[in-house]
C-alpha cells in the first residue's frame, strides 16, 4: 500500500508531496551519477505541515519521509517514490530508519539543548539512506531560544538534509522559520473518510467506526481510540452528562472536581504504563546492582528523569482535560444546531434526547455564551491558571447561560 494512502482526505497535499518526492529522487540520482541536477524542482529543504488537530500533520510528514527514502526498483520505471513495501519505506514508517529522526515530546516545551542535538545531527550526511530527514512533530512547542537555534540550521541546510516541521497553524512557528519553509495546509478529514480508514486499516465494525468518526468530527487519532478503548467511551459519556448536573452551585463545583479527577486519572494511568518501564530501563543502563541500589554519581540522572516524568504527567493531564472540553464544545454545538432547526451532522446522536431537552430549555444566545465559556476555560488553562479554578468558573458560567 503506497504511503500516501494514510493521508485521509488530503488529496491535494498528497499530490504535492508525491511530486516533490519524485523530484527529490531525480535530484539524488543525478548527484550519484555525476550528471547536472534539474534546474526546476518541487523539492526543497524545509517544509511546514499545518492543520487542525486530527488532520494528520505528522502522518503526512512521516509519509513524505518514507517516500524520500524509498528504494523501490519501480522508481526507475517511472513509479512514484513511496511504495510502502521496500526497506526504506518500511523502516521510515515504523521509526527505525538510520537517517530519519522523528521528534515528538510529551513535555510542555522543546528546549535549546534538545534542538542543538537535532541541529548537530542535521549536519551529518545520510548514513544509509538517500536523505537525512528530521521530522519535528511538535514545532509549536519550541521555546523562543530553541526556535532561534533551529533558524540557523534552516537558513544554512546541509546538502541532503530535509526538515519536516508540524504545527497546528502557521502562527505557532516563528516568522523567521516559516518564511524559509514550504507551507502545506491540511484540512479536517471528512467524517466518512475517517470511518472508512478505521474499517479498512483497523478492522473496526462499520457501525462503530461511523459513530466514532462522527463523535470526534474527523479527528483520526481520537476516532480510533474511541472505537477501540471502552474506557475512552465511558469518560466521554460522563463528560456529556455534565450539562445536566449543574442545576445549582454545589452541582457545578462537584462536576468541576470530577472533571479534574478524570483527567488526573488519565495521567496516572499513563504514568503506570510508561514511567515504571522507563525508570527500570534507566536503572539497568546506569548499572543498578541487585536490590535496586544505584552506583555513585547517578542521583542527578535519576532526578532529571523524575522531573521529566512529572512534566509529562502535567502535560497529559492538561491534554485529557482539553479533550473533555472539546467534547463539551461539540455537545453545545449540537444544541445550537437543533435550536436553529438543523439535524444535519450532529456529533452526539447517542445523546439526542438530552440535546433536545437543552435546546428547548434555552435560547441560541445562551448556548453561544456557554460555548464562549468553554473556550475561555481552555484559554485560561493555556495561561497556566489552576485547572480546578478554571473549570469551576466554566461550570458556573454554563449554569448561568
C-alpha positions as CSV (number, residue, x, y, z in Angstrom):
1,X,0.0,0.0,0.0
2,X,1.6,3.4,-1.0
3,X,2.5,5.6,1.9
4,X,0.0,8.3,0.6
5,X,-3.0,6.1,1.4
6,X,-2.6,7.0,5.1
7,X,-3.3,10.7,4.3
8,X,-7.1,10.6,4.8
9,X,-9.0,13.2,2.9
10,X,-5.8,15.1,1.8
11,X,-5.7,14.5,-1.9
12,X,-4.2,17.9,-2.8
13,X,-1.4,17.6,-0.2
14,X,-0.7,14.0,-1.4
15,X,-0.3,15.2,-4.9
16,X,2.2,18.0,-3.9
17,X,4.2,15.6,-1.7
18,X,4.3,12.9,-4.4
19,X,5.6,15.4,-7.0
20,X,8.2,16.7,-4.6
21,X,9.3,13.1,-3.8
22,X,9.7,12.4,-7.5
23,X,11.9,15.5,-8.0
24,X,13.9,14.6,-4.9
25,X,14.5,11.1,-6.3
26,X,15.6,12.6,-9.6
27,X,18.0,15.0,-7.8
28,X,19.7,12.3,-5.7
29,X,20.0,10.1,-8.7
30,X,21.6,12.9,-10.7
31,X,24.1,13.6,-7.9
32,X,25.0,9.9,-7.6
33,X,25.6,9.6,-11.4
34,X,27.5,12.9,-11.6
35,X,25.1,14.4,-14.0
36,X,23.8,18.0,-13.6
37,X,20.7,18.2,-11.4
38,X,17.5,19.5,-12.9
39,X,17.0,23.3,-12.8
40,X,13.4,23.3,-11.8
41,X,12.3,21.2,-8.8
42,X,9.4,21.0,-6.5
43,X,11.8,19.7,-3.7
44,X,13.1,22.0,-1.0
45,X,15.0,21.5,2.2
46,X,12.3,22.7,4.8
47,X,8.6,22.0,5.0
48,X,5.9,23.2,7.4
49,X,2.8,21.0,7.8
50,X,-0.1,22.8,9.4
51,X,-3.7,21.8,10.1
52,X,-6.2,21.4,12.9
53,X,-5.7,18.6,15.5
54,X,-6.5,15.2,13.9
55,X,-5.9,16.4,10.3
56,X,-2.8,14.1,10.1
57,X,0.1,16.5,10.1
58,X,2.6,14.0,11.5
59,X,1.2,11.2,9.3
60,X,1.8,13.4,6.2
61,X,5.3,14.2,7.4
62,X,6.2,10.5,8.0
63,X,4.8,9.5,4.6
64,X,6.9,12.1,2.9
65,X,10.0,11.0,4.9
66,X,9.3,7.4,3.8
67,X,8.9,8.5,0.1
68,X,12.3,10.3,0.3
69,X,14.0,7.1,1.5
70,X,12.1,4.8,-1.0
71,X,14.4,2.4,-2.8
72,X,11.7,0.5,-4.8
73,X,13.0,-0.6,-8.2
74,X,9.8,0.7,-9.7
75,X,11.2,4.2,-9.5
76,X,13.4,3.5,-12.5
77,X,10.3,2.6,-14.5
78,X,8.6,5.8,-13.7
79,X,6.9,4.8,-10.4
80,X,6.3,7.4,-7.7
81,X,8.5,7.0,-4.7
82,X,6.7,5.9,-1.6
83,X,5.7,2.3,-2.4
84,X,5.2,1.4,1.3
85,X,6.9,-2.0,1.0
86,X,10.6,-1.5,0.4
87,X,13.1,-1.4,3.3
88,X,13.4,2.4,3.0
89,X,9.6,3.0,3.3
90,X,9.0,0.3,6.0
91,X,11.8,1.4,8.4
92,X,10.9,5.1,7.9
93,X,7.3,4.5,8.8
94,X,8.0,2.4,11.9
95,X,10.7,4.8,13.1
96,X,13.8,2.6,12.8
97,X,15.5,4.1,9.7
98,X,19.0,5.3,10.5
99,X,18.5,8.6,8.6
100,X,15.0,9.5,9.7
101,X,14.8,11.2,13.1
102,X,11.3,11.6,14.4
103,X,11.0,14.0,17.3
104,X,7.9,14.3,19.5
105,X,7.5,15.4,23.1
106,X,5.2,14.7,26.0
107,X,6.6,17.8,27.7
108,X,5.3,21.3,27.8
109,X,8.0,22.6,25.5
110,X,11.1,21.7,23.5
111,X,14.2,23.4,24.8
112,X,17.5,24.7,23.5
113,X,19.5,21.6,24.4
114,X,17.3,19.2,22.5
115,X,17.2,21.5,19.5
116,X,21.0,21.8,19.4
117,X,21.3,18.0,19.3
118,X,18.9,17.9,16.3
119,X,20.9,20.6,14.5
120,X,24.1,18.7,15.0
121,X,22.5,15.6,13.6
122,X,21.2,17.6,10.6
123,X,24.7,18.4,9.6
124,X,25.6,14.8,9.0
125,X,25.5,13.1,5.6
126,X,23.0,10.3,5.2
127,X,24.4,7.0,6.6
128,X,22.5,4.5,4.6
129,X,19.5,6.4,3.0
130,X,19.1,9.0,0.3
131,X,18.4,11.9,2.6
132,X,18.9,12.9,6.2
133,X,15.3,13.7,7.4
134,X,14.3,15.4,10.7
135,X,10.6,15.2,11.5
136,X,9.7,17.6,14.3
137,X,6.1,16.7,15.2
138,X,5.7,19.5,17.8
139,X,7.3,22.5,16.3
140,X,4.8,24.7,18.1
141,X,6.3,23.7,21.4
142,X,9.8,25.1,20.6
143,X,10.8,27.8,23.1
144,X,12.0,31.1,21.7
145,X,15.6,30.2,22.3
146,X,15.1,26.8,20.7
147,X,13.4,28.4,17.7
148,X,16.4,30.7,17.2
149,X,18.8,27.7,17.3
150,X,16.7,25.9,14.7
151,X,16.6,29.0,12.5
152,X,20.3,28.8,11.8
153,X,20.0,25.2,10.6
154,X,17.1,26.0,8.3
155,X,18.9,29.1,6.9
156,X,22.0,27.1,6.1
157,X,21.0,23.5,5.5
158,X,23.3,20.6,4.7
159,X,23.1,19.5,1.0
160,X,20.9,16.4,1.6
161,X,19.1,17.3,4.8
162,X,15.3,17.9,4.9
163,X,13.4,19.4,7.8
164,X,9.7,18.5,8.2
165,X,8.1,20.7,10.8
166,X,4.5,20.1,12.1
167,X,2.3,22.7,13.9
168,X,-1.4,23.5,14.3
169,X,-1.1,26.8,12.4
170,X,1.5,29.0,10.7
171,X,1.2,31.5,13.6
172,X,2.6,28.8,16.0
173,X,6.0,29.0,14.4
174,X,8.5,31.9,14.4
175,X,8.0,34.1,11.3
176,X,11.7,33.8,10.5
177,X,11.4,30.0,10.4
178,X,8.1,29.7,8.5
179,X,9.4,32.2,5.8
180,X,12.1,29.6,4.9
181,X,9.7,26.6,4.7
182,X,7.3,25.5,2.1
183,X,3.8,25.5,3.6
184,X,1.3,22.7,3.4
185,X,-2.1,23.2,4.9
186,X,-4.1,20.1,5.8
187,X,-7.8,20.1,6.3
188,X,-10.1,18.3,8.8
189,X,-10.8,14.9,7.1
190,X,-14.4,14.2,6.1
191,X,-16.2,12.0,8.7
192,X,-17.0,9.4,6.0
193,X,-13.3,9.1,5.1
194,X,-12.3,8.6,8.7
195,X,-14.9,5.9,9.2
196,X,-13.7,4.2,6.0
197,X,-10.0,4.1,7.1
198,X,-11.0,2.7,10.5
199,X,-12.8,-0.1,8.8
200,X,-10.1,-0.8,6.2
201,X,-7.0,-0.4,8.2
202,X,-8.0,-1.2,11.8
203,X,-10.7,-3.8,11.2
204,X,-13.3,-1.9,13.2
205,X,-17.0,-2.8,12.7
206,X,-18.6,-0.2,10.3
207,X,-21.3,0.9,12.7
208,X,-18.8,1.5,15.5
209,X,-16.4,3.3,13.1
210,X,-19.2,5.6,11.9
211,X,-20.2,6.6,15.4
212,X,-16.6,7.2,16.5
213,X,-15.8,9.3,13.4
214,X,-18.9,11.4,13.8
215,X,-18.4,11.9,17.5
216,X,-14.8,13.2,17.0
217,X,-15.7,15.2,13.9
218,X,-13.0,13.9,11.7
219,X,-10.1,13.6,14.3
220,X,-8.5,10.3,13.1
221,X,-6.5,9.5,16.3
222,X,-9.4,10.3,18.7
223,X,-11.8,8.3,16.5
224,X,-9.5,5.2,16.6
225,X,-9.2,5.5,20.4
226,X,-12.9,6.0,20.9
227,X,-13.7,2.9,18.7
228,X,-11.2,0.6,20.4
229,X,-11.0,1.8,24.0
230,X,-14.0,1.2,26.3
231,X,-12.6,3.5,28.9
232,X,-12.4,6.3,26.4
233,X,-16.1,5.8,25.6
234,X,-17.0,5.8,29.3
235,X,-15.1,9.0,30.0
236,X,-16.7,10.7,27.1
237,X,-20.2,9.6,28.2
238,X,-19.5,11.1,31.6
239,X,-18.4,14.4,30.1
240,X,-21.6,14.6,28.1
241,X,-23.7,14.2,31.3
242,X,-22.1,17.4,32.8
243,X,-24.7,19.9,31.4
244,X,-27.5,18.0,33.3
245,X,-25.6,18.2,36.6
246,X,-25.1,21.9,37.0
247,X,-28.5,23.0,38.3
248,X,-27.1,24.5,41.5
249,X,-23.8,25.8,42.8
250,X,-23.0,22.6,44.5
251,X,-23.5,20.6,41.4
252,X,-21.2,23.0,39.5
253,X,-18.4,22.6,42.0
254,X,-18.9,18.8,42.1
255,X,-18.9,18.5,38.3
256,X,-15.7,20.6,38.0
257,X,-13.9,18.4,40.6
258,X,-14.9,15.2,38.8
259,X,-13.7,16.6,35.5
260,X,-10.3,17.3,37.1
261,X,-10.2,13.9,38.8
262,X,-10.9,12.2,35.5
263,X,-8.1,14.0,33.8
264,X,-5.7,13.2,36.7
265,X,-6.7,9.5,36.4
266,X,-5.8,9.5,32.8
267,X,-2.3,11.0,33.6
268,X,-1.9,8.4,36.4
269,X,-2.7,5.5,34.1
270,X,-0.2,6.7,31.5
271,X,2.4,7.0,34.3
272,X,1.8,3.5,35.4
273,X,2.2,2.2,31.9
274,X,5.3,4.3,30.9
275,X,7.1,5.6,33.9
276,X,7.8,2.3,35.6
277,X,9.3,0.7,32.5
278,X,11.2,3.9,31.7
279,X,12.7,4.0,35.2
280,X,13.7,0.3,35.2
281,X,15.4,0.7,31.8
282,X,17.3,3.8,33.1
283,X,18.4,1.9,36.2
284,X,19.6,-1.0,34.1
285,X,21.5,1.3,31.8
286,X,23.2,3.0,34.8
287,X,24.3,-0.3,36.2
288,X,22.0,-0.7,39.2
289,X,23.0,-3.6,41.5
290,X,20.8,-6.3,42.9
291,X,18.3,-4.8,45.3
292,X,17.9,-1.6,43.3
293,X,20.9,0.2,44.8
294,X,22.3,2.8,42.3
295,X,26.0,3.4,41.7
296,X,27.5,6.6,42.9
297,X,27.1,9.7,40.7
298,X,23.8,8.6,39.2
299,X,21.5,10.5,41.5
300,X,21.4,13.6,39.2
301,X,20.4,11.5,36.2
302,X,17.6,9.8,38.1
303,X,16.4,13.2,39.4
304,X,16.3,14.6,35.9
305,X,14.2,11.5,34.8
306,X,11.8,12.1,37.6
307,X,11.4,15.7,36.7
308,X,10.8,14.9,33.1
309,X,8.1,12.3,34.1
310,X,6.4,14.9,36.4
311,X,6.3,17.4,33.5
312,X,4.9,14.7,31.2
313,X,2.1,13.9,33.7
314,X,1.2,17.6,33.8
315,X,1.0,17.7,30.1
316,X,-1.0,14.5,29.9
317,X,-3.5,15.9,32.5
318,X,-3.9,19.1,30.5
319,X,-4.4,17.2,27.2
320,X,-7.0,14.9,28.8
321,X,-8.8,17.9,30.3
322,X,-8.7,19.8,27.0
323,X,-10.1,16.7,25.2
324,X,-13.1,16.8,27.6
325,X,-13.6,20.5,26.9
326,X,-13.6,19.8,23.1
327,X,-16.2,17.1,23.6
328,X,-18.3,19.5,25.7
329,X,-18.0,22.2,22.9
330,X,-19.2,19.7,20.4
331,X,-22.2,18.9,22.6
332,X,-23.3,22.5,22.8
333,X,-22.6,22.9,19.1
334,X,-25.2,20.2,18.6
335,X,-27.6,22.0,20.9
336,X,-27.2,25.2,18.8
337,X,-27.8,23.3,15.6
338,X,-31.1,21.9,17.0
339,X,-32.1,25.4,18.1
340,X,-31.7,26.6,14.6
341,X,-33.8,23.7,13.3
342,X,-30.9,21.7,11.8
343,X,-30.3,17.9,12.3
344,X,-27.5,17.6,9.8
345,X,-24.1,16.2,11.0
346,X,-24.9,16.0,14.7
347,X,-21.8,14.7,16.5
348,X,-23.6,13.3,19.5
349,X,-26.6,11.3,18.2
350,X,-26.5,8.9,21.1
351,X,-27.4,11.8,23.4
352,X,-30.2,13.2,21.2
353,X,-32.8,13.2,23.9
354,X,-30.6,15.3,26.1
355,X,-29.8,17.7,23.3
356,X,-33.4,18.2,22.5
357,X,-34.2,18.9,26.2
358,X,-31.5,21.5,26.5
359,X,-32.4,23.1,23.1
360,X,-36.0,23.6,24.2
361,X,-35.0,24.9,27.6
362,X,-32.6,27.7,26.5
363,X,-32.0,30.2,23.7
364,X,-29.4,30.2,20.9
365,X,-27.8,33.3,22.6
366,X,-27.4,31.4,25.9
367,X,-25.9,28.4,24.0
368,X,-23.3,30.7,22.4
369,X,-22.4,32.1,25.7
370,X,-21.8,28.6,27.0
371,X,-19.6,27.8,24.1
372,X,-17.7,31.0,24.8
373,X,-17.3,30.0,28.5
374,X,-15.7,26.7,27.4
375,X,-13.3,28.5,25.1
376,X,-12.5,30.9,27.9
377,X,-11.6,27.9,30.1
378,X,-9.3,26.5,27.5
379,X,-7.6,29.9,27.2
380,X,-7.2,30.1,31.0
381,X,-5.6,26.6,31.1
382,X,-3.1,27.7,28.4
383,X,-2.2,30.7,30.6
384,X,-1.4,28.2,33.5
385,X,-4.5,29.2,35.6
386,X,-5.0,26.5,38.3
387,X,-7.1,23.8,36.5
388,X,-9.8,23.5,39.2
389,X,-10.4,27.2,39.4
390,X,-10.7,27.5,35.6
391,X,-13.1,24.6,35.4
392,X,-15.2,25.8,38.3
393,X,-15.5,29.2,36.7
394,X,-16.6,27.5,33.5
395,X,-19.3,25.3,35.1
396,X,-20.7,28.3,36.9
397,X,-20.9,30.2,33.6
398,X,-22.6,27.1,31.9
399,X,-25.2,27.2,34.7
400,X,-25.8,30.9,34.2
401,X,-26.1,30.6,30.4
